Amino acid sequence: MAVYYWGSSGSTVAKIQQRLKDLGYYSDNVDGIFGENTYYAVNSFQEANGITTDGIAGNTTLERLGITVNESLENDLNILASAIYGEGRGEPYTGQVAIGSVILNRVESDQFPNTVSNVVYQSGAFDSVRDGQINLTPNDTAYRAALDAINGWDPTDGALYFWNPSTATSKWIWSIPIKLQIGRHVFG
């Protein structure tokens, strides 16, 4: 069951906003962030269409808007944004996209699991999983970076690894040839 409400973000929220805009209920920017204006637009749409007026875009509202939700894609986006935020908050935007790209490059590689979730949660793969930072709420920048990575921007040109040279403790990681550095991370 898909439910989107005040505070939700991501590609489906952007679809909701665009559809409401197309129908004349929403006049703000389509930014993928469910805030006050999205809430009131959903309320107005629900009221006009005989749906329980609660400002929450659940299955009935989404169906009437003509939006089908690929919950797998939405889940991937959320996990990717969480990993980007846990590993790279405070890094330059390009570096955050690069972190997402590394994860997606691993999904495509035969050397790693073939889903975003399995790559991110692979034992020992990411410090943010080990230390619990994966559970922090990602910010809008992390979601935008995840979307840019999903949409094909790869600043790493296919890298499968990244690490911070000043904090890396694994001797093995230094055997990976470094392609580039973005912010405090190197990519190989």
Backbone bond lengths (Angstrom), bond angles and torsions (degrees), N, CA, C in turn:
res aa  C-N    CA-C-N  psi(-1)  N-CA   C-N-CA  omega(-1)  CA-C   N-CA-C  phi
1 M - - - 1.460 - - 1.524 108.48 -
2 A 1.306 116.40 127.74 1.457 122.27 179.81 1.525 109.69 -96.82
3 V 1.338 116.47 131.32 1.448 121.79 178.22 1.524 108.08 -139.70
4 Y 1.341 115.95 128.48 1.459 121.97 179.60 1.521 107.90 -127.00
5 Y 1.320 115.43 133.86 1.461 120.80 -174.09 1.524 109.07 -149.98
6 W 1.327 114.98 177.71 1.460 121.87 -178.47 1.522 109.54 -49.22
7 G 1.325 116.97 122.06 1.459 122.23 -179.05 1.521 113.13 104.40
8 S 1.336 117.14 -18.77 1.463 120.26 176.88 1.529 108.95 -68.92
9 S 1.318 115.79 155.34 1.465 119.30 175.38 1.519 108.93 -150.70
10 G 1.314 114.67 165.83 1.455 119.80 177.58 1.513 112.54 127.67
11 S 1.325 114.66 -174.27 1.461 120.64 -172.85 1.526 112.93 -66.71
12 T 1.324 118.07 -33.86 1.462 118.94 179.38 1.520 110.80 -69.45
13 V 1.331 116.97 -36.63 1.471 119.51 176.15 1.532 109.46 -62.30
14 A 1.318 116.83 -40.44 1.470 120.11 176.82 1.534 110.26 -61.36
15 K 1.330 117.91 -39.64 1.471 121.07 177.56 1.531 110.76 -63.95
16 I 1.338 115.79 -41.76 1.471 120.45 178.50 1.533 109.08 -60.39
17 Q 1.329 115.98 -48.37 1.465 119.99 -179.84 1.529 111.60 -60.24
18 Q 1.320 116.89 -44.67 1.464 120.18 -178.52 1.525 110.90 -63.78
19 R 1.319 116.43 -43.56 1.471 119.64 -179.55 1.523 110.35 -64.78
20 L 1.350 117.01 -42.85 1.457 120.34 177.71 1.533 111.07 -64.23
21 K 1.317 115.78 -35.13 1.474 120.53 177.32 1.527 109.96 -66.25
22 D 1.334 115.64 -44.88 1.466 120.73 178.49 1.532 111.28 -59.00
23 L 1.321 116.69 -33.54 1.463 121.81 -177.81 1.530 112.74 -89.56
24 G 1.340 116.89 -2.56 1.459 120.65 176.90 1.519 115.86 87.70
25 Y 1.307 118.32 12.26 1.465 121.43 179.77 1.527 113.09 -94.41
26 Y 1.304 117.42 -17.47 1.464 122.32 -172.91 1.523 108.73 -132.33
27 S 1.338 116.90 129.53 1.466 119.08 -177.62 1.520 112.93 -121.93
28 D 1.316 117.55 2.69 1.465 121.81 -178.75 1.534 110.07 -84.30
29 N 1.337 116.18 -178.63 1.465 121.01 176.76 1.526 110.54 -69.55
30 V 1.313 115.97 144.10 1.462 121.78 173.33 1.528 105.72 -84.30
31 D 1.344 115.85 103.36 1.466 120.61 -174.97 1.525 113.87 -123.67
32 G 1.324 117.49 -1.34 1.459 120.14 178.83 1.512 114.10 76.16
33 I 1.346 117.32 14.41 1.465 120.92 -179.78 1.525 108.31 -119.06
34 F 1.312 116.60 119.32 1.463 122.66 -176.06 1.531 107.91 -82.08
35 G 1.326 115.05 96.48 1.462 120.95 179.71 1.513 110.97 -117.03
36 E 1.326 114.72 -158.31 1.456 121.85 -174.69 1.525 112.86 -57.31
37 N 1.321 117.96 -48.76 1.468 120.34 -177.20 1.523 112.20 -66.36
38 T 1.331 117.03 -36.06 1.468 120.37 176.42 1.524 109.81 -65.83
39 Y 1.327 115.43 -43.23 1.471 121.28 178.88 1.534 110.90 -56.32
40 Y 1.339 115.76 -49.68 1.465 118.87 -178.67 1.524 112.01 -67.53
41 A 1.316 117.36 -34.03 1.465 120.29 177.09 1.525 110.74 -66.38
42 V 1.327 117.21 -42.76 1.472 121.06 177.49 1.525 109.16 -61.98
43 N 1.345 116.87 -44.92 1.465 121.06 177.78 1.524 111.41 -55.42
44 S 1.333 116.48 -48.85 1.463 121.05 -178.72 1.521 111.09 -62.45
45 F 1.341 116.69 -42.74 1.460 120.52 178.58 1.532 110.08 -62.24
46 Q 1.331 116.37 -44.97 1.462 119.91 -179.67 1.524 111.23 -61.00
47 E 1.335 116.28 -46.48 1.455 120.60 -179.27 1.529 111.15 -60.31
48 A 1.327 116.96 -42.64 1.464 121.54 -178.45 1.526 112.79 -70.66
49 N 1.333 116.67 -19.99 1.462 120.32 -175.95 1.522 113.76 -112.60
50 G 1.341 117.10 14.73 1.452 121.10 175.30 1.515 114.78 67.59
51 I 1.332 116.04 27.89 1.474 121.54 178.27 1.521 107.13 -101.60
52 T 1.319 117.28 146.52 1.464 120.32 175.40 1.521 109.11 -47.52
53 T 1.319 116.16 124.08 1.462 121.81 -174.56 1.523 109.64 -88.15
54 D 1.356 114.95 98.67 1.467 119.77 -179.51 1.527 113.26 -132.98
55 G 1.353 116.60 -2.24 1.464 119.62 179.85 1.507 114.13 72.83
56 I 1.329 116.63 10.19 1.461 122.11 -179.92 1.522 108.22 -109.05
57 A 1.316 116.69 127.70 1.464 120.82 179.13 1.526 108.83 -90.37
58 G 1.328 114.87 89.51 1.456 121.43 175.99 1.520 109.80 -96.81
59 N 1.323 115.79 -166.71 1.462 120.59 -174.59 1.522 113.57 -57.21
60 T 1.334 117.89 -43.27 1.468 120.28 -178.31 1.524 110.86 -64.80
61 T 1.329 116.26 -47.01 1.466 120.01 179.89 1.521 110.32 -63.16
62 L 1.326 117.49 -45.15 1.460 120.59 179.48 1.528 111.09 -60.90
63 E 1.327 115.86 -42.59 1.465 120.25 -179.93 1.528 110.58 -61.68
64 R 1.327 117.05 -44.60 1.464 120.82 179.71 1.525 111.37 -67.20
65 L 1.320 117.58 -28.74 1.465 121.46 175.55 1.529 111.85 -77.19
66 G 1.347 115.61 -11.97 1.455 120.04 -178.86 1.522 113.11 79.76
67 I 1.335 115.43 27.46 1.466 120.45 -178.24 1.518 108.92 -108.43
68 T 1.322 115.61 122.56 1.457 120.44 171.24 1.517 107.35 -100.74
69 V 1.294 115.40 138.11 1.453 120.57 -174.99 1.515 110.03 -103.99
70 N 1.313 114.75 123.04 1.454 120.24 171.79 1.521 105.95 -88.03
71 E 1.330 116.00 91.79 1.462 120.01 -174.35 1.519 111.27 -62.96
72 S 1.323 118.09 -27.69 1.457 120.48 177.61 1.529 110.53 -65.30
73 L 1.340 116.43 -45.17 1.461 120.38 178.33 1.522 110.54 -64.36
74 E 1.324 116.48 -42.55 1.464 120.64 179.23 1.531 110.29 -62.74
75 N 1.313 117.09 -40.81 1.463 121.15 177.87 1.527 110.39 -64.09
76 D 1.339 116.86 -43.96 1.470 120.63 176.90 1.517 110.88 -58.84
77 L 1.324 116.95 -43.89 1.458 121.12 179.95 1.523 110.59 -60.88
78 N 1.322 116.90 -45.04 1.463 120.58 -179.71 1.521 112.11 -64.01
79 I 1.322 117.45 -43.58 1.472 121.13 179.31 1.524 109.84 -66.04
80 L 1.322 116.87 -43.52 1.460 121.09 -179.89 1.532 110.34 -62.45
81 A 1.331 117.44 -45.67 1.467 120.80 178.21 1.524 111.07 -62.23
82 S 1.326 116.89 -39.78 1.475 120.31 178.26 1.520 111.23 -64.30
83 A 1.327 116.93 -41.86 1.464 120.57 178.36 1.530 110.54 -65.64
84 I 1.318 117.09 -43.14 1.467 121.02 178.75 1.525 109.96 -60.94
85 Y 1.306 116.30 -45.08 1.463 120.36 -179.46 1.531 111.02 -65.77
86 G 1.328 116.10 -45.05 1.465 120.16 -179.64 1.517 113.17 -64.99
87 E 1.315 116.96 -36.44 1.465 121.23 -177.16 1.529 113.26 -91.76
88 G 1.348 117.46 -28.74 1.453 117.59 -167.01 1.511 118.01 -133.22
89 R 1.338 118.65 11.36 1.460 116.54 178.15 1.527 108.22 -60.81
90 G 1.297 115.73 140.91 1.461 120.58 -176.70 1.521 112.95 90.40
91 E 1.326 116.62 -11.13 1.468 120.51 176.82 1.529 108.45 -86.28
92 P 1.339 117.76 161.39 1.469 119.62 176.26 1.528 110.18 -58.93
93 Y 1.334 115.56 154.09 1.460 120.19 -178.95 1.524 111.93 -54.53
94 T 1.315 117.44 -44.20 1.469 120.49 179.53 1.524 110.44 -59.73
95 G 1.313 117.06 -36.70 1.464 120.95 177.41 1.512 112.32 -66.52
96 Q 1.332 116.82 -34.87 1.459 120.09 177.63 1.530 110.47 -68.91
97 V 1.323 116.71 -41.36 1.474 120.10 175.53 1.525 109.01 -61.92
98 A 1.321 116.72 -40.17 1.472 121.26 -179.73 1.528 111.46 -61.29
99 I 1.326 117.67 -39.30 1.472 120.75 177.12 1.529 109.57 -61.47
100 G 1.328 116.18 -46.23 1.470 119.36 177.08 1.512 111.76 -61.21
101 S 1.319 116.71 -38.11 1.466 121.20 179.45 1.521 111.58 -64.67
102 V 1.324 117.03 -40.81 1.470 120.15 177.67 1.524 110.03 -59.19
103 I 1.321 116.36 -43.99 1.473 120.12 179.64 1.530 109.83 -62.32
104 L 1.321 117.05 -45.95 1.474 120.01 179.81 1.522 111.63 -67.79
105 N 1.337 117.65 -34.73 1.466 120.50 175.88 1.524 110.49 -63.09
106 R 1.317 116.42 -37.09 1.465 119.76 176.79 1.522 111.36 -65.30
107 V 1.342 116.60 -40.16 1.470 120.21 178.70 1.527 109.53 -58.25
108 E 1.325 117.28 -38.49 1.466 122.15 -178.40 1.526 113.39 -80.18
109 S 1.327 117.43 -16.07 1.461 121.67 -177.49 1.523 111.55 -85.02
110 D 1.328 116.36 144.50 1.468 121.03 176.10 1.527 112.14 -71.85
111 Q 1.332 117.72 -10.81 1.461 121.76 -177.60 1.529 113.04 -83.05
112 F 1.338 117.29 -9.01 1.460 121.43 -173.15 1.522 110.23 -133.15
113 P 1.353 116.93 168.43 1.469 119.66 175.00 1.529 110.34 -58.31
114 N 1.338 116.30 163.74 1.472 119.32 -172.72 1.526 114.43 -107.06
115 T 1.329 118.17 20.73 1.469 120.91 172.91 1.521 108.82 -132.75
116 V 1.323 116.03 154.54 1.460 120.73 178.86 1.524 110.16 -59.04
117 S 1.312 116.78 -46.56 1.457 120.84 -178.80 1.530 111.71 -60.00
118 N 1.324 116.64 -46.55 1.467 119.52 -178.37 1.524 112.19 -68.23
119 V 1.323 118.41 -32.55 1.468 120.90 175.98 1.525 109.35 -67.73
120 V 1.328 116.87 -49.86 1.463 120.56 -176.41 1.526 111.02 -62.95
121 Y 1.325 116.78 -41.78 1.461 120.21 -175.63 1.528 113.50 -93.92
122 Q 1.324 117.95 10.15 1.454 120.74 176.15 1.535 107.96 -61.40
123 S 1.293 116.13 132.37 1.469 121.61 -175.52 1.524 111.67 -53.04
124 G 1.327 115.51 125.01 1.454 122.22 176.16 1.516 115.89 77.83
125 A 1.325 117.89 1.87 1.470 119.91 -173.56 1.525 112.66 -74.98
126 F 1.330 118.24 -40.97 1.455 120.79 -173.60 1.524 111.12 -133.82
127 D 1.317 115.44 132.18 1.463 120.99 179.56 1.523 111.71 -61.11
128 S 1.331 117.49 -33.96 1.465 119.65 -177.61 1.527 111.99 -64.38
129 V 1.318 117.75 -26.42 1.464 120.88 175.66 1.529 108.80 -76.14
130 R 1.329 115.55 -44.73 1.469 120.62 -178.81 1.523 111.75 -61.25
131 D 1.342 117.24 -43.26 1.467 119.46 -174.95 1.534 114.10 -96.43
132 G 1.327 117.86 4.56 1.459 121.89 174.30 1.520 115.74 86.53
133 Q 1.337 118.57 -1.23 1.463 119.77 -179.60 1.531 112.10 -68.00
134 I 1.311 117.34 -16.47 1.469 121.62 175.67 1.535 109.89 -60.66
135 N 1.332 116.68 -23.48 1.459 121.77 -176.64 1.524 113.51 -87.63
136 L 1.337 117.89 -2.47 1.458 120.35 175.49 1.528 109.23 -70.29
137 T 1.313 116.79 152.27 1.461 120.49 179.51 1.526 109.48 -77.75
138 P 1.338 117.41 118.98 1.464 119.75 -179.15 1.529 111.51 -66.22
139 N 1.322 115.68 148.16 1.460 119.74 177.77 1.534 109.93 -89.69
140 D 1.313 115.44 178.00 1.471 120.98 -177.90 1.528 111.77 -61.06
141 T 1.330 116.67 -36.08 1.464 120.43 -179.87 1.522 110.46 -62.74
142 A 1.326 117.08 -41.35 1.468 120.65 179.21 1.532 110.38 -63.55
143 Y 1.331 117.13 -39.22 1.470 119.85 177.68 1.527 111.33 -66.62
144 R 1.327 116.46 -42.02 1.475 118.87 178.38 1.526 110.36 -63.51
145 A 1.339 116.18 -41.19 1.466 120.05 179.02 1.528 110.13 -63.55
146 A 1.329 116.94 -40.94 1.466 120.53 178.08 1.521 110.58 -62.47
147 L 1.324 116.71 -43.71 1.469 120.18 178.66 1.522 111.30 -63.76
148 D 1.340 117.09 -41.52 1.470 119.41 178.31 1.527 110.57 -62.13
149 A 1.331 117.04 -40.78 1.471 120.30 178.50 1.528 110.40 -65.80
150 I 1.327 117.15 -44.94 1.466 121.25 179.36 1.531 110.18 -61.39
151 N 1.328 116.09 -35.05 1.458 120.42 -178.90 1.525 113.35 -82.40
152 G 1.340 116.90 6.24 1.456 120.00 169.11 1.519 118.10 107.00
153 W 1.334 119.05 -1.58 1.459 119.38 177.96 1.520 108.13 -76.88
154 D 1.319 117.46 118.50 1.456 122.50 178.37 1.526 109.79 -127.18
155 P 1.331 117.20 92.01 1.466 120.38 179.86 1.530 113.08 -65.13
156 T 1.343 117.39 -12.50 1.467 121.58 -176.39 1.515 113.12 -92.76
157 D 1.313 117.60 -8.71 1.465 121.83 -177.26 1.529 111.73 55.01
158 G 1.332 115.52 46.82 1.460 120.42 172.61 1.519 117.11 94.99
159 A 1.333 118.93 10.74 1.473 120.93 -178.61 1.528 111.12 -60.93
160 L 1.331 115.13 147.52 1.460 121.86 178.22 1.525 112.53 -109.81
161 Y 1.318 116.72 -7.22 1.464 120.85 -176.46 1.519 110.38 -139.38
162 F 1.322 115.69 152.41 1.459 121.89 168.57 1.516 107.57 -147.36
163 W 1.325 115.89 152.21 1.456 120.68 177.29 1.524 109.24 -161.11
164 N 1.318 113.92 161.44 1.460 121.20 176.63 1.526 107.02 -96.48
165 P 1.322 118.80 112.62 1.458 121.00 -175.29 1.527 113.81 -61.35
166 S 1.325 117.56 -25.37 1.468 118.85 -178.58 1.522 112.92 -83.31
167 T 1.343 117.66 -12.59 1.470 119.29 179.82 1.523 113.53 -122.94
168 A 1.327 118.89 -8.22 1.473 121.38 -176.76 1.523 110.26 -64.31
169 T 1.323 115.81 130.77 1.464 120.68 179.55 1.522 112.72 -109.80
170 S 1.325 116.88 -12.10 1.457 120.64 179.99 1.531 109.82 -78.53
171 K 1.325 116.11 123.49 1.473 119.57 176.59 1.521 110.07 -70.03
172 W 1.328 116.76 -31.61 1.454 121.80 -177.96 1.534 111.39 -60.79
173 I 1.340 117.27 -39.86 1.464 120.23 -174.05 1.526 111.59 -59.95
174 W 1.325 117.67 -26.71 1.462 120.64 -178.64 1.524 112.21 -74.21
175 S 1.345 116.89 -6.89 1.465 119.36 175.59 1.530 111.31 -81.19
176 I 1.329 117.21 -10.31 1.466 122.15 179.90 1.534 108.56 -82.31
177 P 1.330 118.21 125.22 1.473 119.82 176.85 1.531 110.69 -63.84
178 I 1.310 116.17 132.26 1.465 121.57 -179.56 1.528 109.68 -82.94
179 K 1.341 116.31 127.48 1.465 122.37 177.74 1.521 111.36 -89.20
180 L 1.341 116.04 -42.61 1.458 120.18 -176.37 1.510 110.56 -163.58
181 Q 1.323 115.17 167.54 1.453 121.75 174.87 1.519 108.29 -123.56
182 I 1.326 115.62 135.11 1.475 122.17 173.93 1.512 105.68 -131.49
183 G 1.317 115.90 118.51 1.462 119.04 -176.98 1.515 109.78 62.88
184 R 1.316 116.84 -132.38 1.463 121.22 -179.73 1.522 113.39 -90.23
185 H 1.327 117.93 -4.29 1.463 121.28 -178.40 1.523 111.95 -100.20
186 V 1.325 114.54 145.58 1.454 120.41 168.39 1.516 108.14 -109.27
187 F 1.321 116.22 154.06 1.459 121.83 -174.50 1.525 108.85 -128.11
188 G 1.330 115.16 136.25 1.456 119.75 -179.50 1.501 112.25 -146.75
